[in-house]
Amino acid sequence: MRRAAKIDGNQTEIVNTLRTLGCSVAVTSTIGKGFPDLVVGIAGRTLLVEVKMKKGTYTPDQLAFVSTWKGNYYTVRTREDCVALVNTIIQTKG
Protein backbone atom coordinates (compact mmCIF):
# COMPACT_ATOMS: atom_id res chain seq x y z
CA MET A 1 0.00 0.00 0.00
CA ARG A 2 1.34 3.44 -0.96
CA ARG A 3 1.87 6.00 1.79
CA ALA A 4 0.05 9.30 1.57
CA ALA A 5 2.11 11.96 -0.20
CA LYS A 6 3.81 14.48 2.08
CA ILE A 7 2.66 18.02 1.37
CA ASP A 8 5.23 20.76 1.97
CA GLY A 9 4.17 23.28 4.62
CA ASN A 10 4.49 26.17 2.17
CA GLN A 11 2.44 24.62 -0.65
CA THR A 12 -0.78 26.53 0.09
CA GLU A 13 1.13 29.82 0.17
CA ILE A 14 2.90 28.96 -3.11
CA VAL A 15 -0.38 28.00 -4.83
CA ASN A 16 -2.10 31.18 -3.64
CA THR A 17 0.84 33.32 -4.76
CA LEU A 18 0.90 31.76 -8.23
CA ARG A 19 -2.85 32.23 -8.62
CA THR A 20 -2.57 35.87 -7.48
CA LEU A 21 0.08 36.33 -10.18
CA GLY A 22 -2.41 35.17 -12.82
CA CYS A 23 -1.44 31.51 -13.12
CA SER A 24 -3.72 28.52 -13.44
CA VAL A 25 -2.64 25.94 -10.88
CA ALA A 26 -3.50 22.25 -10.63
CA VAL A 27 -2.28 20.57 -7.46
CA THR A 28 -0.74 17.21 -8.35
CA SER A 29 1.19 16.46 -5.17
CA THR A 30 -0.83 13.32 -4.49
CA ILE A 31 0.28 11.60 -7.72
CA GLY A 32 3.59 10.59 -6.17
CA LYS A 33 6.39 8.61 -7.87
CA GLY A 34 8.43 11.80 -8.22
CA PHE A 35 5.81 13.74 -10.19
CA PRO A 36 6.01 17.46 -9.33
CA ASP A 37 3.57 19.05 -6.90
CA LEU A 38 1.96 21.51 -9.33
CA VAL A 39 1.06 21.92 -12.97
CA VAL A 40 1.06 25.65 -13.68
CA GLY A 41 -0.24 27.51 -16.72
CA ILE A 42 0.98 31.03 -17.49
CA ALA A 43 1.34 33.03 -20.70
CA GLY A 44 0.39 30.06 -22.86
CA ARG A 45 3.01 27.80 -21.24
CA THR A 46 2.62 24.76 -19.04
CA LEU A 47 5.16 24.26 -16.27
CA LEU A 48 5.78 21.40 -13.88
CA VAL A 49 6.63 22.91 -10.51
CA GLU A 50 8.08 21.20 -7.46
CA VAL A 51 7.41 22.91 -4.12
CA LYS A 52 10.14 22.66 -1.51
CA MET A 53 10.64 24.20 1.89
CA LYS A 54 13.68 26.50 2.15
CA LYS A 55 15.99 23.64 3.15
CA GLY A 56 13.99 20.83 1.56
CA THR A 57 15.73 18.14 -0.47
CA TYR A 58 14.60 15.96 -3.36
CA THR A 59 13.50 12.37 -2.90
CA PRO A 60 15.11 9.64 -5.02
CA ASP A 61 11.86 9.42 -7.04
CA GLN A 62 11.95 13.17 -7.71
CA LEU A 63 15.57 13.02 -8.83
CA ALA A 64 14.78 10.12 -11.15
CA PHE A 65 11.78 11.98 -12.62
CA VAL A 66 13.62 15.23 -13.30
CA SER A 67 16.62 13.41 -14.79
CA THR A 68 14.45 12.02 -17.58
CA TRP A 69 11.89 14.85 -18.01
CA LYS A 70 12.41 16.76 -21.26
CA GLY A 71 9.95 19.58 -20.58
CA ASN A 72 9.74 22.62 -18.33
CA TYR A 73 10.48 21.77 -14.69
CA TYR A 74 11.00 24.32 -11.94
CA THR A 75 11.39 24.37 -8.17
CA VAL A 76 9.98 27.11 -5.96
CA ARG A 77 10.56 27.59 -2.26
CA THR A 78 9.25 31.11 -1.56
CA ARG A 79 6.85 33.78 -2.79
CA GLU A 80 9.85 35.54 -4.29
CA ASP A 81 10.68 32.41 -6.30
CA CYS A 82 7.13 32.46 -7.67
CA VAL A 83 7.39 36.11 -8.72
CA ALA A 84 10.78 35.50 -10.37
CA LEU A 85 9.47 32.43 -12.21
CA VAL A 86 6.36 34.19 -13.53
CA ASN A 87 8.38 37.25 -14.59
CA THR A 88 10.87 35.05 -16.43
CA ILE A 89 8.13 33.16 -18.27
CA ILE A 90 6.32 36.35 -19.25
CA GLN A 91 9.55 37.95 -20.49
CA THR A 92 10.48 34.91 -22.59
CA LYS A 93 7.01 34.34 -24.03
CA GLY A 94 7.22 33.64 -27.68
C-alpha positions as CSV (number, residue, x, y, z in Angstrom):
1,M,0.0,0.0,0.0
2,R,1.3,3.4,-1.0
3,R,1.9,6.0,1.8
4,A,0.0,9.3,1.6
5,A,2.1,12.0,-0.2
6,K,3.8,14.5,2.1
7,I,2.7,18.0,1.4
8,D,5.2,20.8,2.0
9,G,4.2,23.3,4.6
10,N,4.5,26.2,2.2
11,Q,2.4,24.6,-0.6
12,T,-0.8,26.5,0.1
13,E,1.1,29.8,0.2
14,I,2.9,29.0,-3.1
15,V,-0.4,28.0,-4.8
16,N,-2.1,31.2,-3.6
17,T,0.8,33.3,-4.8
18,L,0.9,31.8,-8.2
19,R,-2.9,32.2,-8.6
20,T,-2.6,35.9,-7.5
21,L,0.1,36.3,-10.2
22,G,-2.4,35.2,-12.8
23,C,-1.4,31.5,-13.1
24,S,-3.7,28.5,-13.4
25,V,-2.6,25.9,-10.9
26,A,-3.5,22.3,-10.6
27,V,-2.3,20.6,-7.5
28,T,-0.7,17.2,-8.4
29,S,1.2,16.5,-5.2
30,T,-0.8,13.3,-4.5
31,I,0.3,11.6,-7.7
32,G,3.6,10.6,-6.2
33,K,6.4,8.6,-7.9
34,G,8.4,11.8,-8.2
35,F,5.8,13.7,-10.2
36,P,6.0,17.5,-9.3
37,D,3.6,19.0,-6.9
38,L,2.0,21.5,-9.3
39,V,1.1,21.9,-13.0
40,V,1.1,25.6,-13.7
41,G,-0.2,27.5,-16.7
42,I,1.0,31.0,-17.5
43,A,1.3,33.0,-20.7
44,G,0.4,30.1,-22.9
45,R,3.0,27.8,-21.2
46,T,2.6,24.8,-19.0
47,L,5.2,24.3,-16.3
48,L,5.8,21.4,-13.9
49,V,6.6,22.9,-10.5
50,E,8.1,21.2,-7.5
51,V,7.4,22.9,-4.1
52,K,10.1,22.7,-1.5
53,M,10.6,24.2,1.9
54,K,13.7,26.5,2.1
55,K,16.0,23.6,3.1
56,G,14.0,20.8,1.6
57,T,15.7,18.1,-0.5
58,Y,14.6,16.0,-3.4
59,T,13.5,12.4,-2.9
60,P,15.1,9.6,-5.0
61,D,11.9,9.4,-7.0
62,Q,11.9,13.2,-7.7
63,L,15.6,13.0,-8.8
64,A,14.8,10.1,-11.2
65,F,11.8,12.0,-12.6
66,V,13.6,15.2,-13.3
67,S,16.6,13.4,-14.8
68,T,14.4,12.0,-17.6
69,W,11.9,14.8,-18.0
70,K,12.4,16.8,-21.3
71,G,9.9,19.6,-20.6
72,N,9.7,22.6,-18.3
73,Y,10.5,21.8,-14.7
74,Y,11.0,24.3,-11.9
75,T,11.4,24.4,-8.2
76,V,10.0,27.1,-6.0
77,R,10.6,27.6,-2.3
78,T,9.3,31.1,-1.6
79,R,6.8,33.8,-2.8
80,E,9.9,35.5,-4.3
81,D,10.7,32.4,-6.3
82,C,7.1,32.5,-7.7
83,V,7.4,36.1,-8.7
84,A,10.8,35.5,-10.4
85,L,9.5,32.4,-12.2
86,V,6.4,34.2,-13.5
87,N,8.4,37.2,-14.6
88,T,10.9,35.0,-16.4
89,I,8.1,33.2,-18.3
90,I,6.3,36.4,-19.3
91,Q,9.6,38.0,-20.5
92,T,10.5,34.9,-22.6
93,K,7.0,34.3,-24.0
94,G,7.2,33.6,-27.7
